[in-house]
Every structure is written in structure tokens, then in C-alpha cells.
Amino acid sequence: MFSKILIANRGEIAVRIIRACKEMGIKTVAVYSEADKEAMHTRLADEAVCIGPASSGKSYLNMKNILEAACLTGAEAIHPGFGFLSENAHFARICEESNICFIGPSYVVIDKMGNKSHSKELMKKAGVPVIPGSEGKLESLSQAKEIASKIGYPVMLKASSGGGGKGIRLVYSPKELEDAYPLVKQEARNAFQDDELYLEKYIENPRHVEIQVLADKHGNAIHLGERDCSIQRRNQKIIEESPSTVLDETLRNKMGKAAMKAVKASGYYNAGTIEFLVDKNKDFYFMEMNTRVQVEHPVTEMQTGIDIVKEQIRIAAGETLRFTQKDISFSGHTIECRINAENPEKNFIPCPGTIQELNLPGGNGVRIDTAIYSGYTIPPVYDSMLAKIICHGEDRKEAIAKMKRALEEVVIDGITTNVDFLYEILEDVDFEEGNFDTSFLEVKKQKKEKLL
């Protein structure tokens, strides 16, 4: 087991990893930008090293400075969390070449599964259902038009290296495809330094359901059930829950087996998620694989009692999985809400600033993952997420009730947040009854605009 781990991230995920390491008796090294000098993760870690200016390109994405910090402090491993360098194959490779363990899959697998068009082809060969679309990357606009004509509009034009809702367009006609093609290509180049695109059939009104997997370096793999991530804004998740209201035991088993095929076909190890779209007929299709821990991993932890971050560390250290599939059981229902510093009334514009007064909820079945504190100034240069509230109940009705009660207790004075917006979703009759899909918020917005 490692004696010291560097966490190459910030915010609540850095705090989350530091706490897991402390419980395992592992020393921690935090890295921080000049904007994060007073951040909570720098205070909780055993050591903290400044790696550059506020700009993430010069700090949290600065591979050279992060590796130098690891060498300087004697860290044997680097945990990348999510975002930043977590799915960067080049970073994983230079970690290996520097004899520092990257807590995640091998760089070969990251490269293989990080490219959406390549991973789709791999899944097809492995017998995992995939969405109809281009065979590999698009070579030209004319090829995109030909494929779209064959599979039928609407189609999704996507960046092969995409993520976080970037590099993606829904296209309804050949003219829209002509207009979108250069724009998405440019957006992909700017966001991912890779302008490769692919195209797939648009699955109308799907549910976004992901399967959490764990796999070790010895060929053992299990899944930890599903998370429903269908409540989204601009392809970014807002509320996640487990179990999904759309899955029955038969479909759950089918999707779990498909996820295991994906793990085996890719040679994957560590924690990861296989993302699926489930249509109105309850047919499911592979969308992508996330080769890292997810923002919403606490949902599964509450459902199964398994600490996913600790398992990541054990797997990276070469240990064998401590569980088989038959050991995994699920309890009750869990919901997670993401609290962001943003103004829903003004197109969700980010609202950085200083927290003047803070009260976060507690009580039975309520978990808070955060890195904020009273007096903390939210930097304007990073993601707007402030905290995650995770509530576990005996059933979905109780989980919703606990989440509503928890949101009522939240006080974050000094900045604007989306707390009221989240509460409105939980109060919605369609949400309460489980009648929703990925278009839920957009449909609600359109209905509201008509009334006005």
C-alpha cells in the first residue's frame, strides 16, 4: 500500500480523496493554484504545494509542475479525481514513465475508451448494444450528410474526445448539419485539442442510466448497480439517483452484463462507469465510458456501503477485489443534488463571491460533500459546484422528503445559488412519479415560457 498520495485536483473531490487517504493511514499532498491558497483541501492535506497561477492551464492542467510536486514530496501515487487530468492518457503515461502510480486505468485504456468513436467500435465488437451512427471518425461533411441520410434525422454531432456537455449538437436537417459541422469541429479543437467528430442517431426522450464498475489488475470485475442521471441541463447532470425508476430487475441484469462485457473488452481496471441511453421501449445503447470516479459516486456508496475511492486506491496498489458480484446488495433509495454558485433566473450565470454565512444540513441519511466554509471566497475561474447533498431513504418517497428537508436547511449567504431551483424540481409531480427523461428541464422551461 502507498504511504503518500498526491491529489491532482481541487474542491470537494480533493477533500473527499484526502479524507479517504487519512482513514487508510496514507499521507496526502495537496496541490493548489494561487487562487486556491486558502482552499479547504490545502488545509486538510499533510502537505500542500503551489503549482501555478489561477488559470487551470497553468496549474491544475500543468503536468510538469504536478509531477515535480510529486517528486519533491516523495508521493508514490497521484489521484486525479474527476475533470482536469483524470482522463488524460498522456498524463497517465508520463506518471508511469516517472515511476509514479496513476490511480486510474492504464494510459492505453484511457486512450482507447476516451475517444468516443473508437470506444463505440470496440463495444460493437464485444456485443454491447450501440447507437446507430458513423463507423469511427467522420472524414468530411459530405460523409456526415450521407450517414445522417441513411440513419435518419435527427442526429447528434459529437466531439470524439468530448465530455461535460461540450462539443455536441442536435441536428434536425441537412442544412443544420452544414452549419453545425464547422462549429462543433472548432469547439472540439478549443476544448479538447482534438477536432475529430462522430455522428449518431438521436435517441428521443431517453433516460441516461450509468452502471458503476470496479475491476482489479487480476481480471476480476463487478458492477455496483445503476445511477439515473436523466435530470440534466445542457447535457450536464443536476440530480442523480439510484435505483432508476425505469429499470426492473431483468433490465438491470442485462445492463450489468453488458457493462461487464465492456470492462472485459477494454481491459479495464479501477473504478469507472459505462454510460447508457434507455429509450421508451426500454432498449438500451452504449453511449460512452468514463475512465475515472464520477461526481455522483456517493449515490452508489450510499446504496452499497462500498467506499469507491478506497477501492480505487487498493486496486491501484495491486490488491485483488474484496468482493464478488454475489456480495453486492442494494439498500433503499439515494438521491444527490448538486449545489452550484449560479443564478437560474439569469440563464444560470456563475456567481462567485465570498460566503458570509453558511449552514449545511445534517441528520440521519444525509451526506454532504463540499470544500466550502464561512468566509471562503469562491474563485471565478473554476467550476461553479459548491457542494453535493446526498440523501438516503428507505424508499424513493422518503429520499425525496429528506432531500427537500435538507435543502430547506441550506444557508449560503453572500452568493446566489441554485438551491431553490433544485427544490422546485423535487416538488414537480412528474419528478415525484418518476415520469421524466433527459428533456425534462427543457420541456418545463418551454411550458413556463408559454404561460408567461
Secondary structure by P-SEA (a helix, b strand, c coil): cccbbbbccccaaaaaaaaaaaaacbbbbbbbccccccccccccccbbbbcccccccccccaaaaaaaaaaaacccbbbbccccccccaaaaaaaaaaccccccccaaaaaaaacaaaaaaaaaaaccccccccccccccaaaaaaaaaaacccbbbbbccccccccbbbbccaaaaaaaaaaaaaaaaaaccccbbbbbcccccccbbbbbbbbcccccccccbbbbccccccccccccccccccccaaaaaaaaaaaaaaaaaaccccbbbbbbbbccccbbbbccccccccccaaaaaaaccccaaaaaaaaaacccccccccccccccbbbbbbbcccccccccccccccccbbbbbbcccccccccccccbbbbcccccccbbbbbbcccaaaaaaaaaaaaaaccccccccaaaaaaaaaacccccccccccaaaaaaaaaaaaac
